[in-house]
Structure formats: structure tokens, C-alpha cells
Amino acid sequence: MSLLRRSMRTAFLGLLLAFFGTAHVSASSGLASASDSTTVSTTVTVRVVSNDAKLVQDPVGGARVVIRHAETGEVLAEGRQTGNSGSTDKIMNQPHERGATIYEAPGAAKFQTTIPLAGPTPVIVTAEGPLDYPESMQTASASATLVPGEDITGDGLVLTLHGFIVEMLSPEAGARVDGGTVAVRARVRLLCGCPTQPDGLWDSSRYDMKAQIVSADGEVLTEAPMRFTGTTNEYEADVPMPSENAATLRVVVADAERVNFGVAEREM
């Protein structure tokens, strides 16, 4: 009987050892699988461009760039585009041939990062700028798939922001208006900070520029066209002062043909 009990105990211990041995191997196998997974550091270059103009550069604050995983929303990289506006000749004057680099030049603005990728990764890339002019900031985004080891360099992934930087220079907010008109002066540039003037490279004679006085409910009460002052980027108008309901002074700049628009407002 004792021999039978010893045999049964031996068999039971064998079963326990077999069970825990298998569990240990299984767990070890899972850890080995996880440790075997590798990532590849992959360079991603993003360029943020002002529509019909040049790169959004440091003097206007650059642009904020965020790269997110398209499915999970996880932020894979973010930062600011830094550098200068790029080569005027390459961007604005030379014909753009297929495959030629347009924005890559010494010191040209870009956002560049390195992302560890375990496999093909769908992303959404978003840019907003110019950061120093919140009232004029615009946003653009694009989707792409990143592949491990396939670096994006050179011109990179290009995002285009549409609009103008419009700054109200005068009158100051809350300034008292005497007489029948309001003297308005504004500065108008592309989002890259590129200059505007009649017959210039960025020809403001093509733009529709107005100064308006608007009521609290959004009705345009009076308006006048803006004219070039003789100083690069600066324009002025004398807007008739309405008898009542004036709430906001507004400057509107439009280049519908090239899809650039800009607005500046100030309370009266």
C-alpha cells in the first residue's frame, strides 16, 4: 500500500512539474517575443509654406507642427518649424520641375524629427502659424503613412497655409474719433512675413482691401477702400463715421484668385 501511495505521489509531482514547466516556457516565450520586436529610427521633415509665397520663418514666429498616430491619436512628435524663408529665386522665380527641390536651402525653415517605427504607421500631420500673430494664424493638415527606415528629407512633407498677416496700426483701441471720418492704417504681409506693395513680387494692386465699421450684430455700416501709403506693407483709408451703432473697426484683405484672405479687428 505504501508503495502505491509513493507511486501516486511521484506521478502527481510529475504532473505538477510538467504543468509549471509548460507555464514557464509559455511566459518566457511571450517575453522573448516582446523583446524581439524592434523599432527603426526614421527621419521626418515637414515644411510649412505660406500660399503663393515662401516658408513660414522665425521673424513671424515659425509654425507649430504635430505628428499624431492616425488611429490612436498618440502624439509621435511635435515642435516648431525654425529657420529662414528659403530661396526667393528657387521658390518664386524658377520654374518648378518635377523632382526638383524647391524649399531645401541653407538655413531654410523646417521641422525635422526622428520617430521610432515598428512598422508602417498612418499619421496625421498638422501645422499652424505664424505663431507670433495669433489673430492671423491658419491651420493645415495632411495624412500619410510612415515606413520604418524610409527617411523623409529634402523638401519633405509640405503643408500650405492660406492667408495674410493683417495688423491694425491706427487708430488705437478705444481712441476717440473726432470729425466725420476714421483714419485707418494697417500693415499687410504674407504669412511668411513676405512684403506687399503695388507692382512688387507680391503685388498688392491685385488685392481687394477695405476698412469697415461694423455694428454689434455684424452689419457693415460704412466702408472705404485702402490705398498704398508709399511705405512697403502699409495701407490707409478714411472711413465715414456712422451716426450710431458703431462697434468694431475691421480691415479685410482678399486675394480670391489665389485663395488668400486676412482680417484684423479692433473695438471702437
Backbone bond lengths (Angstrom), bond angles and torsions (degrees), N, CA, C in turn:
res aa  C-N    CA-C-N  psi(-1)  N-CA   C-N-CA  omega(-1)  CA-C   N-CA-C  phi
1 M - - - 1.457 - - 1.508 110.50 -
2 S 1.347 116.00 -43.92 1.457 119.19 178.57 1.508 110.70 -63.79
3 L 1.343 117.29 -33.44 1.464 120.96 177.22 1.516 109.87 -64.32
4 L 1.343 117.43 -38.56 1.468 121.61 179.61 1.512 110.17 -66.39
5 R 1.376 115.08 -42.55 1.466 118.30 -179.55 1.512 110.17 -63.90
6 R 1.361 116.25 -41.65 1.463 118.64 179.13 1.514 110.73 -62.57
7 S 1.321 117.35 -38.98 1.463 121.09 -179.77 1.517 110.83 -65.97
8 M 1.365 115.42 -41.85 1.462 119.11 179.61 1.532 111.00 -65.60
9 R 1.370 115.35 -39.84 1.460 118.74 -179.96 1.521 110.35 -66.05
10 T 1.285 117.03 -40.99 1.463 121.44 178.54 1.520 110.85 -61.51
11 A 1.348 115.94 -42.91 1.462 120.28 179.86 1.524 110.57 -64.47
12 F 1.387 115.41 -40.35 1.463 119.41 -179.38 1.516 111.30 -65.50
13 L 1.354 116.54 -43.16 1.461 119.98 177.13 1.518 111.89 -61.74
14 G 1.317 114.93 -36.49 1.468 119.06 177.66 1.502 111.42 -63.04
15 L 1.357 115.36 -41.85 1.471 119.09 178.43 1.529 111.16 -63.52
16 L 1.355 116.94 -42.37 1.468 120.25 178.82 1.520 110.96 -61.30
17 L 1.322 116.94 -46.08 1.462 120.71 179.75 1.525 111.47 -61.17
18 A 1.332 114.05 -40.36 1.464 118.24 -179.92 1.522 110.50 -64.47
19 F 1.374 115.55 -41.51 1.463 119.55 -178.05 1.528 111.21 -64.82
20 F 1.373 115.63 -52.18 1.460 118.53 -177.45 1.515 112.00 -68.61
21 G 1.292 117.00 -29.98 1.462 120.09 176.10 1.502 110.97 -64.05
22 T 1.348 116.15 -43.47 1.467 120.30 179.13 1.515 110.35 -65.22
23 A 1.355 117.92 -42.85 1.463 121.47 -179.65 1.515 109.79 -61.59
24 H 1.318 117.78 -41.50 1.457 121.50 -179.07 1.521 110.30 -64.21
25 V 1.300 117.73 -42.77 1.461 121.36 -179.78 1.516 110.33 -64.01
26 S 1.376 114.83 -41.48 1.455 118.91 -179.40 1.518 110.54 -62.84
27 A 1.359 117.34 -46.09 1.452 120.29 179.83 1.506 110.66 -64.18
28 S 1.321 116.51 -43.67 1.456 119.77 178.81 1.506 111.09 -60.06
29 S 1.328 116.70 -38.72 1.449 121.10 -179.69 1.524 110.60 -62.89
30 G 1.379 116.75 -40.24 1.449 120.27 179.31 1.514 111.41 -64.98
31 L 1.316 118.28 -42.47 1.451 121.40 179.02 1.505 110.98 -65.12
32 A 1.324 115.37 -39.02 1.460 118.59 179.60 1.510 110.19 -64.08
33 S 1.366 115.86 -37.91 1.457 119.70 -179.52 1.518 110.58 -64.68
34 A 1.386 115.19 -41.32 1.457 118.46 -179.65 1.514 111.00 -66.58
35 S 1.331 116.47 -41.32 1.461 119.22 -177.86 1.513 111.51 -71.42
36 D 1.337 115.89 -21.87 1.467 118.59 -179.75 1.523 111.77 -77.01
37 S 1.379 117.90 -19.44 1.458 119.63 -178.90 1.518 108.82 -69.67
38 T 1.344 117.21 134.24 1.463 122.00 -176.72 1.512 110.16 -124.74
39 T 1.321 115.80 155.17 1.452 121.38 174.29 1.522 108.62 -116.51
40 V 1.305 114.77 156.54 1.458 121.11 178.60 1.523 108.00 -119.19
41 S 1.336 117.18 123.90 1.459 121.36 177.65 1.525 109.56 -67.79
42 T 1.331 115.88 122.75 1.459 121.55 -173.22 1.524 109.81 -125.71
43 T 1.314 116.51 127.00 1.465 122.35 -178.17 1.521 110.41 -81.57
44 V 1.338 115.14 133.87 1.466 121.20 177.02 1.527 108.21 -127.19
45 T 1.323 116.68 125.44 1.465 123.45 178.18 1.519 108.86 -112.89
46 V 1.328 116.03 131.65 1.464 122.20 178.15 1.525 108.22 -123.74
47 R 1.330 116.53 135.98 1.472 121.90 174.60 1.529 108.08 -118.34
48 V 1.330 115.36 131.63 1.461 121.40 177.70 1.526 107.63 -109.90
49 V 1.335 115.77 122.25 1.457 122.32 -169.95 1.525 110.11 -120.33
50 S 1.314 115.75 143.31 1.458 121.70 170.56 1.526 108.72 -81.74
51 N 1.332 116.78 127.80 1.464 121.08 -176.98 1.527 111.41 -55.67
52 D 1.337 116.56 133.99 1.459 123.69 -179.00 1.529 111.44 61.85
53 A 1.330 116.41 25.15 1.463 119.06 -177.46 1.529 109.55 -152.97
54 K 1.320 117.11 -141.71 1.455 121.67 -168.92 1.533 111.11 -118.97
55 L 1.324 115.97 -168.98 1.454 121.71 -176.36 1.528 111.43 -71.51
56 V 1.319 116.17 142.73 1.470 121.79 177.39 1.528 107.20 -72.23
57 Q 1.323 115.79 113.01 1.466 122.04 -164.47 1.526 113.14 -109.21
58 D 1.346 114.94 176.34 1.463 121.78 -177.23 1.532 114.37 -57.68
59 P 1.339 120.71 -43.18 1.469 119.39 -177.22 1.528 115.03 -59.96
60 V 1.334 118.29 -17.21 1.469 120.28 174.84 1.532 111.33 -109.26
61 G 1.328 115.99 10.41 1.470 120.46 175.49 1.514 115.16 98.97
62 G 1.346 117.04 -3.30 1.460 118.98 -178.23 1.523 111.17 68.34
63 A 1.325 115.58 -159.91 1.465 121.58 -177.84 1.520 109.51 -138.31
64 R 1.332 116.25 146.90 1.467 121.17 176.22 1.522 108.73 -90.22
65 V 1.328 115.76 133.58 1.467 122.06 -179.23 1.523 108.76 -122.00
66 V 1.332 116.44 133.69 1.471 122.38 176.84 1.520 108.45 -129.19
67 I 1.328 116.43 130.39 1.465 122.26 175.86 1.531 107.67 -112.61
68 R 1.332 116.83 117.88 1.461 122.53 -178.11 1.522 110.55 -117.74
69 H 1.334 114.78 149.25 1.460 119.95 170.95 1.527 107.35 -66.73
70 A 1.316 117.23 126.27 1.465 121.26 -173.07 1.524 112.80 -65.37
71 E 1.332 118.24 -26.83 1.460 120.97 -176.10 1.523 113.21 -95.11
72 T 1.327 117.54 -37.06 1.464 120.75 -176.23 1.522 113.21 -100.74
73 G 1.327 117.48 -18.95 1.456 120.77 -176.22 1.517 113.73 80.90
74 E 1.329 117.74 -1.02 1.465 121.18 -179.83 1.528 110.34 -62.00
75 V 1.339 116.15 135.29 1.461 121.01 176.40 1.528 108.59 -78.58
76 L 1.310 116.16 115.94 1.462 121.16 -179.73 1.524 111.80 -89.76
77 A 1.333 116.37 -28.84 1.468 121.11 178.05 1.520 108.23 -165.08
78 E 1.332 116.27 150.15 1.453 120.99 174.28 1.517 108.96 -156.96
79 G 1.319 115.65 156.08 1.454 120.21 -179.33 1.513 110.71 169.24
80 R 1.329 116.04 -168.68 1.451 121.70 -175.31 1.514 111.32 -113.93
81 Q 1.315 116.80 135.61 1.462 120.93 171.04 1.526 108.37 -69.53
82 T 1.321 116.57 129.22 1.455 121.66 179.75 1.515 110.12 -130.04
83 G 1.338 115.29 155.00 1.460 121.01 177.97 1.516 110.97 128.75
84 N 1.336 115.74 -172.45 1.459 120.34 -179.34 1.526 111.39 -91.99
85 S 1.330 116.80 -178.94 1.467 121.26 -172.11 1.523 114.00 -80.68
86 G 1.343 117.56 -1.49 1.460 120.03 177.75 1.520 112.40 91.65
87 S 1.313 115.63 -174.86 1.461 122.35 -176.34 1.523 110.48 -83.53
88 T 1.343 116.21 117.38 1.464 120.17 177.28 1.523 110.47 -60.15
89 D 1.328 116.85 -40.61 1.469 120.39 -178.18 1.521 111.50 -63.43
90 K 1.339 116.67 -47.87 1.467 119.94 -177.91 1.532 112.01 -68.05
91 I 1.339 115.91 -39.16 1.463 119.24 -173.77 1.524 111.65 -81.15
92 M 1.339 116.86 -43.28 1.457 120.27 -169.02 1.540 114.67 -105.13
93 N 1.325 117.95 -24.90 1.467 119.31 -171.40 1.524 114.25 -108.40
94 Q 1.318 117.21 -42.45 1.464 119.67 -176.13 1.532 110.80 -75.77
95 P 1.344 117.15 145.96 1.478 119.61 172.58 1.528 109.42 -61.62
96 H 1.306 116.33 142.35 1.460 121.43 -178.73 1.526 109.13 -94.48
97 E 1.324 115.46 99.93 1.455 120.47 178.84 1.525 110.06 -85.73
98 R 1.314 114.14 149.16 1.460 119.56 -179.85 1.524 110.61 -58.97
99 G 1.335 115.94 129.94 1.464 121.27 177.88 1.513 114.36 88.34
100 A 1.330 117.79 -11.98 1.463 120.11 -180.00 1.524 109.95 -78.38
101 T 1.334 116.97 145.50 1.458 120.02 175.21 1.522 109.26 -79.27
102 I 1.313 115.39 137.22 1.460 121.59 -177.10 1.527 110.55 -112.31
103 Y 1.319 116.29 -42.29 1.461 120.64 -172.27 1.524 114.03 -100.26
104 E 1.318 117.73 -20.52 1.462 120.75 -179.16 1.528 109.91 -71.37
105 A 1.321 115.91 119.85 1.465 123.43 178.35 1.522 107.09 -162.45
106 P 1.347 118.35 159.47 1.467 119.81 179.87 1.531 111.93 -55.96
107 G 1.327 115.97 122.57 1.454 121.64 177.40 1.516 115.54 79.60
108 A 1.329 117.56 0.13 1.463 120.26 -177.29 1.524 110.58 -65.27
109 A 1.321 116.07 140.15 1.459 121.72 -173.89 1.524 111.81 -62.03
110 K 1.337 115.03 140.13 1.460 121.27 176.50 1.517 108.80 -164.81
111 F 1.316 115.19 162.85 1.456 122.53 166.48 1.515 106.34 -115.93
112 Q 1.328 116.89 122.95 1.458 120.98 -179.12 1.514 109.42 -130.18
113 T 1.325 115.76 135.62 1.449 121.12 -177.77 1.521 109.54 -144.69
114 T 1.327 115.46 167.50 1.466 121.50 175.51 1.525 107.94 -121.27
115 I 1.331 116.24 126.03 1.461 121.67 -177.00 1.525 109.07 -118.69
116 P 1.355 118.84 128.90 1.467 120.58 174.86 1.528 110.16 -76.46
117 L 1.307 116.78 120.23 1.459 121.60 -177.68 1.517 110.63 -117.03
118 A 1.344 116.13 132.29 1.465 121.08 176.96 1.524 111.54 -92.64
119 G 1.310 116.54 -16.05 1.460 121.16 -178.64 1.510 109.21 -173.00
120 P 1.334 117.94 178.17 1.464 120.10 176.41 1.532 110.62 -53.47
121 T 1.333 116.31 130.58 1.461 121.13 -170.69 1.528 110.55 -130.93
122 P 1.338 118.36 118.02 1.463 120.16 176.25 1.522 110.34 -75.78
123 V 1.327 117.29 133.54 1.455 120.80 -178.30 1.530 110.37 -133.31
124 I 1.328 114.07 159.34 1.460 121.97 169.10 1.523 106.46 -119.74
125 V 1.322 115.92 125.03 1.458 122.25 -178.98 1.526 108.02 -107.69
126 T 1.333 116.14 126.16 1.466 121.58 -177.90 1.520 109.78 -122.42
127 A 1.334 115.95 140.75 1.462 121.53 176.62 1.512 109.53 -131.61
128 E 1.339 116.55 144.25 1.454 121.52 173.60 1.522 109.51 -141.07
129 G 1.326 115.61 141.78 1.451 120.26 -179.60 1.520 110.26 177.18
130 P 1.315 118.03 178.07 1.469 127.71 -1.90 1.531 111.14 -76.51
131 L 1.334 116.63 138.25 1.451 121.22 -168.76 1.525 113.62 -69.60
132 D 1.335 118.82 -24.51 1.459 120.46 -179.67 1.530 113.05 -81.33
133 Y 1.318 117.76 -2.67 1.465 121.29 -177.62 1.530 109.48 -131.81
134 P 1.332 117.57 74.85 1.477 121.26 -175.22 1.521 113.60 -55.48
135 E 1.339 117.80 -34.72 1.460 120.12 -177.99 1.531 111.56 -67.94
136 S 1.326 116.35 -22.57 1.467 120.76 -177.06 1.526 112.91 -107.65
137 M 1.352 118.10 3.52 1.466 120.42 -175.13 1.522 112.19 -64.69
138 Q 1.331 114.62 142.32 1.458 122.34 175.77 1.528 108.66 -127.27
139 T 1.337 115.77 165.05 1.467 121.79 -177.02 1.517 110.37 -131.09
140 A 1.322 116.22 144.35 1.466 121.77 173.60 1.520 108.30 -142.39
141 S 1.336 116.73 153.76 1.465 120.26 178.08 1.521 110.19 -146.50
142 A 1.319 114.85 160.25 1.461 121.50 177.59 1.511 108.66 -150.46
143 S 1.329 116.31 151.85 1.458 120.73 175.49 1.524 109.09 -107.14
144 A 1.318 114.99 149.28 1.469 120.65 179.25 1.520 107.96 -157.58
145 T 1.321 116.07 167.46 1.460 121.98 172.89 1.517 108.23 -114.87
146 L 1.331 115.81 124.83 1.455 121.07 177.50 1.523 109.29 -94.28
147 V 1.326 116.51 139.25 1.462 122.35 -178.03 1.527 108.50 -118.98
148 P 1.342 118.09 130.65 1.463 120.46 -178.05 1.525 112.60 -52.62
149 G 1.331 114.98 130.69 1.452 120.49 176.44 1.516 115.26 82.36
150 E 1.321 117.04 -9.08 1.465 120.28 179.03 1.529 108.37 -94.80
151 D 1.331 116.10 87.69 1.455 121.62 -174.44 1.529 111.33 -68.27
152 I 1.330 115.45 140.28 1.465 122.16 174.44 1.521 106.84 -103.76
153 T 1.318 116.45 108.74 1.461 121.63 -175.88 1.531 108.81 -129.38
154 G 1.338 116.56 -163.55 1.467 119.95 179.60 1.517 111.34 63.38
155 D 1.329 116.88 -130.82 1.466 120.56 177.80 1.518 111.52 -65.59
156 G 1.340 117.34 -28.04 1.454 121.62 176.93 1.511 112.98 72.93
157 L 1.329 114.97 -161.89 1.451 122.21 176.32 1.527 107.16 -84.30
158 V 1.324 117.72 121.93 1.468 122.41 -171.87 1.528 110.13 -103.62
159 L 1.329 115.81 126.85 1.463 122.51 174.74 1.529 108.57 -115.15
160 T 1.320 116.84 134.45 1.459 122.20 -174.89 1.522 111.26 -111.05
161 L 1.341 115.67 126.98 1.461 122.32 176.76 1.528 109.04 -102.70
162 H 1.328 116.58 131.74 1.460 122.31 -178.39 1.523 110.11 -101.11
163 G 1.340 117.12 131.28 1.453 118.56 173.32 1.507 114.27 147.11
164 F 1.344 114.58 -175.58 1.459 124.27 176.69 1.526 109.52 -126.45
165 I 1.328 116.12 151.57 1.457 121.30 163.08 1.523 106.71 -86.31
166 V 1.328 116.35 118.17 1.466 121.18 178.09 1.524 107.86 -119.34
167 E 1.337 116.75 121.51 1.456 122.25 -179.70 1.526 109.70 -118.33
168 M 1.295 116.55 128.89 1.459 122.14 175.30 1.533 108.22 -81.51
169 L 1.315 117.28 115.21 1.460 121.55 -179.24 1.527 111.93 -90.94
170 S 1.316 116.82 -37.71 1.465 121.17 177.48 1.528 108.71 -157.92
171 P 1.341 117.15 152.33 1.469 126.82 1.29 1.527 111.41 -76.29
172 E 1.325 115.94 166.56 1.454 120.23 176.33 1.524 110.06 -72.53
173 A 1.330 115.34 157.02 1.473 119.80 179.47 1.517 110.25 -57.93
174 G 1.321 116.61 130.84 1.450 121.81 177.09 1.512 114.62 77.18
175 A 1.348 117.50 6.47 1.460 120.04 -179.12 1.526 110.60 -65.75
176 R 1.321 116.15 143.64 1.457 120.81 179.25 1.516 109.07 -74.73
177 V 1.318 115.89 135.14 1.459 121.66 -179.79 1.522 108.76 -105.63
178 D 1.333 116.43 119.64 1.452 121.90 177.68 1.520 109.13 -108.10
179 G 1.311 116.79 140.06 1.459 120.35 178.83 1.503 111.89 90.29
180 G 1.328 115.09 -170.16 1.453 120.77 -172.09 1.506 115.46 -93.34
181 T 1.345 118.90 -3.05 1.472 120.81 -179.35 1.524 110.60 -134.10
182 V 1.338 114.78 159.71 1.459 122.54 175.11 1.526 107.72 -111.86
183 A 1.318 117.51 121.67 1.466 122.00 177.99 1.529 108.40 -82.69
184 V 1.330 115.94 117.82 1.466 122.05 -176.40 1.522 109.38 -115.20
185 R 1.305 115.35 137.03 1.469 121.20 175.85 1.527 108.03 -134.59
186 A 1.336 117.06 135.86 1.468 121.19 -177.37 1.525 110.54 -141.14
187 R 1.327 114.69 153.64 1.467 121.74 174.56 1.523 108.39 -107.68
188 V 1.341 116.72 132.35 1.470 121.87 -176.23 1.526 109.33 -127.76
189 R 1.337 116.01 122.64 1.467 122.04 176.57 1.523 109.86 -136.83
190 L 1.327 116.49 165.86 1.455 120.75 170.22 1.528 108.81 -72.61
191 L 1.324 117.37 166.03 1.466 120.87 -176.80 1.521 113.28 -64.87
192 C 1.310 117.39 -18.67 1.461 121.27 175.77 1.521 111.74 -82.30
193 G 1.353 116.58 -6.26 1.458 120.80 -173.27 1.511 112.38 90.02
194 C 1.334 117.31 4.19 1.466 121.74 -178.75 1.528 110.26 -66.61
195 P 1.341 117.66 142.70 1.462 121.77 -170.04 1.523 113.50 -79.92
196 T 1.349 114.59 153.07 1.462 120.73 175.33 1.521 109.74 -122.02
197 Q 1.327 115.51 145.70 1.461 123.00 171.40 1.524 108.08 -172.04
198 P 1.331 117.96 159.76 1.467 119.45 179.41 1.528 111.20 -60.15
199 D 1.335 115.06 134.26 1.471 122.94 178.79 1.522 113.65 64.91
200 G 1.334 117.41 13.87 1.454 120.24 175.57 1.519 110.96 -85.04
201 L 1.319 116.33 -178.08 1.456 119.94 177.26 1.528 109.79 -58.90
202 W 1.325 116.26 -39.02 1.465 121.88 170.20 1.537 105.93 -106.86
203 D 1.313 114.38 94.41 1.465 123.30 -166.25 1.533 110.98 -82.51
204 S 1.329 115.49 105.09 1.463 119.09 -176.57 1.521 112.96 -72.02
205 S 1.339 118.27 -12.32 1.468 119.04 176.49 1.522 111.14 -66.65
206 R 1.329 116.89 -13.72 1.463 121.83 177.71 1.536 111.51 -84.85
207 Y 1.324 116.90 -14.55 1.452 120.83 -172.32 1.530 111.10 -90.27
208 D 1.307 115.97 149.39 1.459 123.13 171.36 1.524 106.78 -97.34
209 M 1.343 117.01 109.02 1.465 121.49 -175.76 1.518 109.32 -120.19
210 K 1.326 116.45 126.54 1.458 121.69 -177.33 1.525 110.20 -134.88
211 A 1.328 114.59 147.29 1.461 121.39 166.93 1.520 106.74 -108.47
212 Q 1.320 116.36 133.69 1.463 120.90 -174.55 1.531 110.49 -131.75
213 I 1.310 115.20 150.66 1.458 121.59 168.49 1.523 106.62 -112.22
214 V 1.340 115.09 126.94 1.461 122.08 -168.64 1.526 109.27 -122.33
215 S 1.321 116.18 143.46 1.463 121.20 176.92 1.520 110.55 -80.00
216 A 1.330 116.13 172.13 1.468 121.03 -178.72 1.517 112.37 -62.90
217 D 1.342 117.73 -27.61 1.463 120.26 179.70 1.524 112.80 -94.31
218 G 1.349 117.14 11.71 1.461 120.84 172.85 1.509 116.10 93.39
219 E 1.321 117.57 1.95 1.460 119.68 -179.80 1.531 110.17 -76.50
220 V 1.347 116.25 131.98 1.462 120.67 175.13 1.528 107.74 -77.23
221 L 1.337 115.98 115.27 1.463 121.09 -176.10 1.528 111.32 -87.68
222 T 1.320 116.47 -45.42 1.465 122.03 176.64 1.517 108.49 -145.90
223 E 1.343 116.15 158.26 1.464 120.28 176.28 1.515 110.08 -155.68
224 A 1.332 115.17 162.33 1.461 121.04 178.16 1.525 108.41 -151.36
225 P 1.347 118.25 145.46 1.461 120.59 177.15 1.523 110.89 -70.17
226 M 1.331 115.72 148.02 1.458 120.25 178.39 1.521 109.44 -94.58
227 R 1.331 115.84 145.35 1.462 122.32 -177.77 1.534 109.26 -121.83
228 F 1.315 115.65 154.23 1.458 121.95 -179.53 1.527 109.02 -69.32
229 T 1.341 116.13 136.41 1.468 120.60 -177.63 1.524 113.33 -86.26
230 G 1.341 117.05 -13.35 1.455 120.89 -171.69 1.517 112.27 100.02
231 T 1.335 116.31 -12.21 1.466 122.20 175.32 1.520 108.43 -103.97
232 T 1.327 116.88 128.62 1.466 121.18 -178.89 1.521 110.43 -48.93
233 N 1.333 115.94 133.33 1.471 125.52 177.13 1.525 114.64 79.26
234 E 1.331 119.88 -8.65 1.457 119.77 -171.22 1.527 112.53 -111.03
235 Y 1.371 113.96 138.42 1.456 122.17 -174.13 1.523 108.74 -139.21
236 E 1.352 116.41 154.88 1.450 119.95 -176.07 1.518 110.98 -143.09
237 A 1.330 114.80 161.73 1.463 121.14 177.32 1.516 108.54 -157.61
238 D 1.330 116.31 155.35 1.457 123.25 172.76 1.523 107.09 -112.18
239 V 1.312 115.73 109.18 1.461 120.91 -174.35 1.525 109.40 -99.09
240 P 1.341 117.72 127.87 1.472 119.58 176.81 1.514 110.78 -58.90
241 M 1.321 115.48 134.64 1.459 120.89 179.76 1.533 109.38 -84.75
242 P 1.333 118.43 120.76 1.468 119.46 178.61 1.516 111.03 -68.41
243 S 1.313 115.46 158.86 1.471 119.86 -177.19 1.528 112.14 -69.62
244 E 1.341 116.92 -26.74 1.470 119.50 -178.75 1.527 109.67 -161.53
245 N 1.335 115.18 170.44 1.475 124.85 174.17 1.533 114.52 73.28
246 A 1.320 118.87 4.32 1.465 119.71 179.00 1.530 110.09 -65.49
247 A 1.324 117.02 128.12 1.468 120.91 -178.23 1.522 112.21 -126.04
248 T 1.333 116.59 -39.42 1.465 120.76 -172.32 1.519 110.52 -136.82
249 L 1.321 115.00 139.01 1.459 121.51 170.33 1.521 107.48 -99.59
250 R 1.322 116.74 130.73 1.466 120.59 -173.62 1.526 110.31 -132.43
251 V 1.326 115.81 138.74 1.463 121.96 170.47 1.524 107.68 -115.01
252 V 1.327 116.15 128.09 1.465 122.15 -178.70 1.523 108.80 -121.02
253 V 1.327 116.03 129.42 1.471 121.90 177.58 1.522 107.94 -122.29
254 A 1.342 116.52 129.44 1.466 120.41 -176.12 1.519 111.35 -136.32
255 D 1.311 114.98 131.47 1.468 122.68 167.68 1.523 105.82 -127.76
256 A 1.332 115.59 80.08 1.464 120.93 -173.13 1.519 111.87 -62.97
257 E 1.319 116.82 -33.51 1.471 120.08 -177.99 1.520 111.24 -60.28
258 R 1.334 116.22 -37.04 1.465 119.91 -179.00 1.525 112.51 -109.07
259 V 1.309 116.13 13.48 1.461 123.80 173.42 1.526 112.29 55.39
260 N 1.314 115.06 51.00 1.465 121.76 172.51 1.521 108.91 -124.25
261 F 1.341 116.56 129.80 1.447 122.03 -179.82 1.521 108.99 -140.14
262 G 1.320 116.33 152.52 1.456 120.25 177.44 1.509 111.43 -154.07
263 V 1.328 116.55 149.91 1.470 122.57 -177.52 1.512 109.51 -141.45
264 A 1.339 116.36 141.50 1.451 122.10 167.18 1.513 108.36 -131.64
265 E 1.328 117.24 139.99 1.461 121.23 -178.33 1.527 110.56 -131.78
266 R 1.325 114.31 151.97 1.462 120.17 177.58 1.522 108.32 -148.37
267 E 1.325 115.97 136.03 1.465 119.99 177.77 1.517 109.53 -68.65
268 M 1.320 115.84 144.72 1.460 120.61 179.34 1.532 110.75 -95.60
